[in-house]
Amino acid sequence: MKAVEIFRIKKTFGPNSSEAIRKEAEDLINKKHYKGYRLITTSFAIEAGKIYAFITMKRPNTY
């Protein structure tokens, strides 16, 4: 079993899309945190009209 899991969220870039993806990333982080995951990194990128959020979390009960 892998100790680290990477989640990706993708949205089309437009008005208020940065706020929408930030909120979606925050909700995912909170949901996973309550299941025992620990946050390692979060990063955002814009490429080809899309905005991405990459969230790296450590799975529960792994070393």
Sequence and secondary structure as in RCSB ss.txt:
>XXXX:A:sequence
MKAVEIFRIKKTFGPNSSEAIRKEAEDLINKKHYKGYRLITTSFAIEAGKIYAFITMKRPNTY
>XXXX:A:secstr
  SEEEEEEEEE  TTHHHHHHHHHHHHHHHHHHTT EEEEEEEEEETTEEEEEEEEE TT  
